Amino acid sequence: MQGKLESLVEQLLNVGSGFVVALIVWTYMVTPIWDIEVTMLDNLAITGLFTVVSVVRGYVWRRMFNRRAVRRYSECPHHG
């Protein structure tokens, strides 16, 4: 069972690595294939926005599943 801080740190590491992958994919795949031109600053801003949304989304899902697991564990006849 993870605590709230551990859930947040996991999500930051997970999404932080996704941020780097997204920058690389955008620069070397999306731009040449779809001929989309943006500045590196715009690229960082767009990727950053999606990164923040992803951290929040992942954190909320993790906490919901942890809460559900705790509730199920406490209702178990052997642990209640």
C-alpha positions in Angstrom: 0.0 0.0 0.0 1.4 3.4 -1.0 1.0 6.6 1.0 0.0 9.8 -0.7 3.5 11.1 -1.0 4.7 7.8 -2.5 1.9 7.9 -5.0 2.8 11.5 -6.0 6.5 10.7 -6.4 5.7 7.6 -8.5 3.5 9.7 -10.8 6.1 12.5 -11.1 8.8 10.0 -12.1 6.4 8.2 -14.5 5.2 11.3 -16.1 8.6 13.0 -16.1 10.0 10.2 -18.2 6.9 10.5 -20.4 7.6 14.2 -20.8 11.1 13.5 -22.2 9.7 10.8 -24.6 6.9 13.2 -25.7 9.5 15.9 -26.6 11.5 13.4 -28.6 8.5 12.0 -30.4 7.2 15.5 -31.2 10.5 16.7 -32.5 11.6 13.7 -34.5 8.2 12.1 -35.6 5.2 14.5 -35.4 7.0 17.5 -36.9 8.4 15.8 -40.0 5.4 13.4 -40.7 2.7 16.0 -40.3 4.8 19.0 -41.3 3.8 20.9 -38.1 6.2 23.6 -37.2 6.4 25.1 -33.6 9.2 26.7 -31.7 10.9 24.7 -29.0 9.3 27.0 -26.4 5.8 26.2 -27.8 6.8 22.5 -27.8 7.8 22.7 -24.1 4.6 24.6 -23.2 2.3 22.1 -24.9 4.2 19.1 -23.5 4.3 20.7 -20.1 0.5 21.2 -20.1 -0.2 17.6 -20.9 2.4 16.5 -18.4 0.7 18.4 -15.5 -2.7 16.9 -16.6 -1.2 13.5 -16.7 0.4 13.8 -13.2 -3.0 14.9 -11.7 -4.9 12.1 -13.6 -2.4 9.4 -12.5 -2.4 10.6 -8.9 -6.2 10.6 -8.7 -6.5 7.1 -10.1 -3.8 5.7 -7.8 -5.5 7.2 -4.7 -8.9 5.9 -5.8 -7.6 2.4 -6.2 -5.7 2.6 -2.9 -8.8 3.7 -1.1 -10.8 0.9 -2.7 -8.1 -1.7 -1.6 -8.1 -0.4 2.0 -11.9 -0.6 2.1 -11.9 -4.1 0.8 -9.2 -5.2 3.2 -11.0 -3.7 6.2 -14.2 -5.5 5.2 -12.5 -8.9 5.0 -13.7 -11.1 7.9 -10.1 -12.0 8.8 -9.0 -8.4 9.2 -12.1 -6.5 10.2 
